Amino acid sequence: MTPTPDDPEAWYAYLAEGNARQARKRVAADVLLRNGAGDFLLVKPTYKPGWDLPGGMAEANEPPACAAVREVKEELGLTITLHGLLVVDWVAPHEAWDDQLAFIFDGGVLDATEATGAQPRDEELSQLAFVPHSRATSMLPQRLRSRFLAATEAMTHGVPCYLHNGSAR
């Protein structure tokens, strides 16, 4: 027999049991940051090949926007304010990874002091670079390139984009 809200303790236990059986999703939260010339900040991780956007994985029960701000602070020493959501991408399972939700937020334009002072602050990054849009698209891996292009389009038009494994739905 299913408990009812009339028995709060049993109801809570019933809900907790159902919650424990629900799927858990990994959440990535990245940020588009630009300098005064309009170039985009890319970072080079030490733990995987290629270039990436600043950001990283959310911790348990951490909102994606908070994860993005935290990761940028930890990895680059920058305190940023997000200016809105640009992309949500459902990423299908691949290689050894389950599916995930990947967010990209607009981090705005860094002032000259922030842009020139930005440096990797932990062992997860080896370098960073501000690059023009066209160069960024050639430096990013295909899966992230699609997300980056959708994010820059969303930034231009002011409308967030939902992607399904890197493609618009």
C-alpha positions in Angstrom: 0.0 0.0 0.0 1.3 3.4 -1.0 1.7 5.8 2.0 -0.1 9.1 1.9 0.9 12.6 3.0 -1.2 12.0 6.1 1.7 10.0 7.5 4.6 12.4 6.9 7.3 9.9 8.0 6.1 7.1 5.8 5.4 9.5 2.9 9.0 10.9 3.2 10.5 7.4 3.2 8.4 6.5 0.1 9.5 9.6 -1.8 13.2 9.1 -0.8 13.0 5.5 -2.0 11.7 6.7 -5.4 14.3 9.4 -5.6 17.1 6.9 -4.9 16.0 4.9 -8.0 15.9 8.0 -10.3 18.6 8.5 -12.9 21.4 10.9 -12.0 22.9 13.1 -14.7 26.3 14.6 -15.0 26.1 18.4 -15.5 28.8 20.5 -17.2 28.7 24.3 -16.9 30.9 26.4 -19.3 31.2 30.1 -19.8 31.8 32.3 -22.9 34.2 35.0 -21.8 35.5 37.7 -24.1 38.1 40.4 -24.0 37.6 44.0 -25.2 38.6 43.1 -28.7 35.8 40.5 -28.8 38.1 37.5 -28.7 36.9 34.4 -26.8 38.8 32.8 -23.9 39.8 29.2 -24.4 41.6 27.0 -21.9 43.8 24.0 -22.4 43.1 21.2 -19.8 45.8 19.0 -18.6 43.5 15.9 -18.2 42.3 15.7 -21.8 43.5 16.6 -25.3 42.6 19.9 -27.0 41.1 23.2 -26.0 38.0 23.9 -24.0 35.8 26.7 -22.7 36.3 27.8 -19.1 34.0 25.9 -16.7 33.6 22.4 -15.5 31.5 19.8 -13.8 28.8 20.6 -11.3 29.1 19.1 -7.8 26.3 17.1 -6.3 23.2 19.3 -5.9 25.0 22.4 -7.2 23.1 24.6 -9.7 24.7 24.8 -13.1 25.2 28.6 -12.9 26.9 28.3 -9.5 29.1 25.6 -10.9 30.2 27.8 -13.8 31.1 30.7 -11.5 32.9 28.5 -9.1 34.9 26.7 -11.8 36.0 30.0 -13.3 37.1 31.3 -9.9 39.0 28.1 -9.0 40.7 27.6 -12.4 41.3 31.3 -13.4 41.0 33.3 -10.3 38.3 35.4 -11.9 35.1 36.5 -10.1 32.4 36.7 -12.8 28.8 37.6 -13.1 26.8 35.6 -15.6 24.7 37.5 -18.1 22.3 34.7 -19.0 22.0 31.2 -20.4 23.1 30.6 -24.0 22.9 26.8 -24.5 21.6 23.6 -23.0 22.9 20.5 -24.8 21.9 16.9 -23.9 25.0 14.9 -24.7 24.4 11.2 -25.5 26.5 8.5 -23.8 29.9 8.2 -25.4 33.1 6.3 -24.8 33.1 5.5 -21.0 30.7 8.3 -20.1 27.0 8.3 -19.4 24.8 11.0 -20.8 25.1 14.6 -19.5 23.5 18.0 -19.6 26.0 20.7 -20.8 25.2 24.3 -20.2 27.0 27.4 -21.6 26.5 30.8 -19.9 27.4 34.2 -21.1 30.2 35.6 -18.9 30.3 38.9 -20.7 33.4 41.0 -21.5 36.4 41.0 -19.1 37.9 44.4 -18.5 41.5 44.9 -19.6 43.0 44.2 -16.2 41.0 40.9 -15.8 41.8 39.8 -19.3 45.6 40.4 -19.1 45.7 39.0 -15.5 43.9 35.8 -16.3 46.1 32.8 -15.7 45.6 29.1 -14.9 45.3 28.8 -11.1 45.3 25.1 -10.6 46.7 21.9 -12.0 43.7 21.3 -14.3 44.8 23.9 -16.9 48.1 24.4 -18.6 47.4 27.5 -20.6 44.7 29.9 -21.9 44.3 32.1 -25.0 42.0 34.8 -26.3 41.2 33.9 -29.9 38.9 35.3 -32.6 35.7 33.4 -33.3 37.0 31.7 -36.4 40.1 30.4 -34.7 38.1 29.2 -31.7 35.9 27.1 -34.0 39.0 25.4 -35.4 40.6 24.8 -32.0 37.6 23.3 -30.2 36.8 19.6 -30.6 33.7 18.9 -32.8 31.3 18.1 -29.9 32.2 21.4 -28.2 32.4 23.3 -31.5 28.7 22.8 -32.2 27.9 24.0 -28.7 30.2 27.0 -29.1 28.6 28.0 -32.4 25.1 27.7 -31.0 26.2 29.8 -28.0 27.6 32.6 -30.1 24.5 32.6 -32.2 22.3 32.7 -29.0 24.4 35.6 -27.7 23.9 37.5 -31.0 20.1 36.9 -31.1 19.4 36.9 -27.3 17.6 33.6 -27.5 19.0 30.5 -25.6 19.3 27.3 -27.6 18.5 23.7 -26.8 20.7 21.1 -28.5 20.4 17.4 -28.7 23.9 15.9 -28.8 25.2 19.1 -30.5 22.4 19.5 -33.0 19.4 21.9 -32.9 16.1 20.1 -32.4 
